[in-house]
Amino acid sequence: MKCPYCSNLNTRVVDSRPGKIEYEVRRRRECQICSRRFTTYERVEQGPVIIIKKDGRREEFDRDKVLRGISKACEKRAISINLIEEMVAVIEQELRENNEREIPSKMVGEKIIQALKGVDDVAYVRFASVYREFKDVADFIQELKGLLPKECLPVEFDQLVEKVTDKADDRS
């Protein structure tokens, strides 16, 4: 394994243990030249999962793309990177266990939304606003209304929703 610091090819494994997801090994390595340590992850190479985009294009599932999307939604929230990585691992594992070679992007988006909904309401609404392409404030209010328990919905809130929705309908 090549050292990321000095590019030396001579490194040794200091510690090995199971990774966070199934079929993954986490290894701590040490460079024989510069003595710096780094972590590598070894995963079983599985057949590619192809994502069918809205416009019909097909692309290979990109774990890093999902990680970036969730990280962006969780920006400036009290959510650890470990929890975000765990969400991505669970989503990827569910997609692979689906045993479908081609999966619509809608399914990936909905899995992300469900994961975020269970972790943080603000991150959930941030992601949903982009993923579901909210057009105006009425879309946000409808989504927020779905998050509130029924007993917490005051009459004024319902009237506000109707007013904003009516304004949005008038613009259409």
C-alpha positions in Angstrom: 0.0 0.0 0.0 1.4 3.4 -1.0 2.0 5.9 1.8 -0.2 9.0 1.3 2.4 11.2 2.9 5.7 10.2 1.2 4.5 7.9 -1.6 6.7 5.0 -0.3 5.4 1.6 -1.3 6.7 -0.1 1.8 4.1 0.0 4.5 3.2 -2.5 7.2 -0.2 -3.4 8.8 -0.2 -2.4 12.5 -3.8 -3.4 13.3 -6.8 -5.1 11.5 -10.4 -5.2 12.5 -13.8 -5.6 11.0 -15.2 -2.4 9.4 -18.5 -0.6 10.0 -20.3 -2.5 7.2 -20.4 -6.2 6.4 -17.5 -7.4 4.2 -15.2 -4.6 5.2 -11.8 -4.7 6.9 -10.3 -1.6 8.6 -6.5 -1.6 8.6 -4.1 0.8 10.4 -0.8 1.0 8.5 2.5 2.5 9.2 5.1 3.7 6.6 8.5 2.1 6.9 10.2 5.3 5.8 8.4 8.3 7.4 6.8 6.3 10.2 3.4 8.0 9.8 0.2 6.0 10.2 -2.9 6.0 8.1 -6.1 4.0 7.8 -7.3 2.0 4.8 -10.5 0.1 4.2 -10.7 -3.1 2.3 -14.1 -4.1 0.8 -15.3 -7.0 -1.2 -15.8 -5.9 -4.7 -19.4 -6.4 -5.7 -21.1 -6.1 -9.0 -22.0 -2.5 -9.8 -25.4 -1.1 -8.9 -26.6 1.1 -11.7 -28.8 4.1 -10.9 -31.4 5.2 -13.5 -31.6 9.0 -13.4 -34.8 11.0 -14.0 -33.8 11.7 -17.5 -33.1 8.0 -18.3 -29.3 8.2 -18.1 -27.6 5.4 -16.2 -24.6 5.8 -13.9 -22.9 3.6 -11.4 -23.9 4.1 -7.7 -21.5 6.5 -6.1 -21.2 6.2 -2.4 -19.3 9.5 -2.2 -22.0 11.3 -4.0 -24.6 10.1 -1.4 -22.1 11.1 1.4 -21.7 14.6 0.0 -25.5 15.1 -0.3 -26.2 14.0 3.2 -23.2 16.0 4.6 -24.5 19.1 2.8 -28.0 18.7 4.3 -26.4 18.1 7.8 -24.1 21.1 7.5 -24.0 23.2 10.7 -26.1 20.7 12.6 -25.0 18.6 15.6 -24.6 15.4 13.6 -21.4 13.5 13.7 -19.6 12.4 10.6 -19.7 8.8 12.0 -23.5 8.9 12.0 -23.5 10.3 8.5 -21.1 7.5 7.3 -23.3 5.0 9.1 -26.4 6.2 7.2 -24.6 6.0 3.9 -23.4 2.4 4.8 -27.0 1.3 5.6 -28.4 2.9 2.4 -25.7 1.3 0.3 -26.2 -2.1 2.0 -30.0 -1.9 1.5 -29.5 -1.1 -2.2 -27.1 -4.0 -2.7 -29.4 -6.4 -0.8 -32.3 -5.4 -3.1 -30.6 -7.7 -5.7 -31.6 -5.4 -8.5 -28.8 -4.4 -10.9 -30.6 -1.2 -11.9 -32.4 1.0 -9.4 -34.3 4.2 -10.0 -32.7 7.3 -8.5 -36.1 8.0 -6.8 -35.5 4.9 -4.6 -32.1 6.2 -3.5 -33.5 9.7 -2.8 -36.3 8.3 -0.7 -33.9 6.1 1.3 -31.8 9.2 2.1 -34.9 11.2 3.1 -36.1 8.4 5.4 -32.7 8.2 7.0 -32.5 12.0 7.5 -36.0 12.1 8.9 -35.1 9.8 11.7 -32.0 11.8 12.6 -32.7 15.5 12.2 -35.8 17.4 11.0 -33.8 20.4 9.7 -31.4 18.2 7.6 -34.5 16.3 6.4 -36.2 19.5 5.1 -33.0 20.8 3.6 -32.5 17.6 1.6 -36.2 17.3 0.7 -36.3 20.9 -0.6 -33.6 20.1 -3.1 -34.6 16.5 -3.9 -38.3 17.2 -4.3 -37.6 20.5 -6.0 -39.7 22.8 -3.8 -41.0 25.7 -5.9 -42.1 28.2 -3.1 -42.8 28.7 0.5 -46.1 26.7 0.3 -44.0 23.5 -0.5 -41.9 24.1 2.6 -45.0 24.7 4.8 -46.7 21.5 3.5 -43.5 19.5 4.4 -43.2 21.2 7.8 -46.9 20.5 8.5 -46.2 16.8 7.9 -43.5 16.9 10.6 -45.7 18.3 13.3 -47.9 16.0 15.5 -51.6 16.5 14.8 -52.3 17.8 18.3 -49.7 20.6 17.8 -51.4 22.1 14.7 -53.1 25.3 15.8 -56.0 26.7 13.8 -53.8 29.7 12.8 -51.2 27.5 11.3 -53.9 25.8 9.1 -55.1 29.2 8.0 -51.6 30.3 7.2 -51.0 27.1 5.1 -54.3 27.8 3.2 -53.3 31.4 2.6 -49.8 30.6 1.3 -51.1 27.7 -0.8 -53.8 30.0 -2.3 -51.2 32.6 -3.2 -49.0 29.9 -4.8 -52.0 28.6 -6.8 -52.8 32.2 -8.0 -49.3 32.5 -9.4 -49.7 29.3 -11.4 
